[in-house]
Amino acid sequence: MRQTPFERIGGFATVSQIVMDFYDRILDSEKAGDYFEGIDIPSLIDHQTKFISSLLGGPASFSDTHIKRAHEHLNIDAESFDELVVILSETLKDHGVSEDDAALIKGKIEERRGIIVG
């Protein structure tokens, strides 16, 4: 039986480690880190773990409407979004995620650029 990218990566445990590392990196970012001031990071990590898992074929799902509502008040600019994608790419690579699976994640996030950037 063929594995989903979620299963290949190692499921929730691995995705959670990747997401925690990503937030450690993004919080240190001079450009994008400011968007996370005053945010409950443990809850955000839980949410993002489920979101990334869903992008990989895991059991969670998120509608674009939900994603838009979560980001619309932040006024995220394109430069910060680009930095987020770079940091995510580096994090995925450092955790040994295959180029194909990393491209899948980045592509699905890029598909949502228009509802996140605003």
C-alpha positions, -999 to 999 in steps of 0.1 A, spaced: 0 0 0 13 35 -9 21 58 20 8 94 21 35 121 25 22 125 61 30 88 68 64 90 50 75 120 71 66 101 103 31 114 113 22 139 140 52 133 161 76 143 133 55 171 120 52 185 155 90 185 159 94 203 125 67 229 135 84 235 169 117 240 152 101 263 126 86 285 153 119 287 171 135 300 139 106 323 129 104 340 163 141 350 159 133 366 125 136 403 125 109 407 98 84 379 104 89 374 142 69 405 151 37 389 138 39 365 167 41 389 196 15 382 222 5 349 206 0 317 225 28 298 208 20 263 223 -15 266 209 -2 279 176 22 250 173 -6 225 179 -27 243 153 1 244 127 10 208 133 -25 199 124 -24 223 94 9 210 80 -3 174 86 -35 181 66 -13 195 37 5 161 37 -26 140 36 -30 136 74 -63 134 92 -69 171 100 -85 196 75 -87 233 73 -109 254 50 -95 284 32 -122 305 50 -107 294 84 -72 302 73 -82 336 60 -100 345 92 -70 335 112 -47 358 92 -67 387 80 -62 409 111 -24 405 109 -18 424 77 10 401 66 31 416 38 46 397 9 82 401 22 73 385 55 54 357 38 85 351 15 107 349 46 84 325 63 86 302 32 124 304 32 126 295 69 101 267 64 122 253 35 153 254 56 135 237 85 121 209 63 155 203 48 172 202 82 147 176 93 154 154 63 121 159 45 125 148 9 126 175 -18 93 162 -32 75 163 1 90 198 9 79 210 -25 44 197 -18 42 216 15 56 248 0 33 246 -30 2 242 -9 12 271 13 20 292 -18 -15 284 -31 -29 301 0 -6 332 -3 -36 353 -15 -56 346 16 -27 349 41 -10 381 27 -31 412 31 
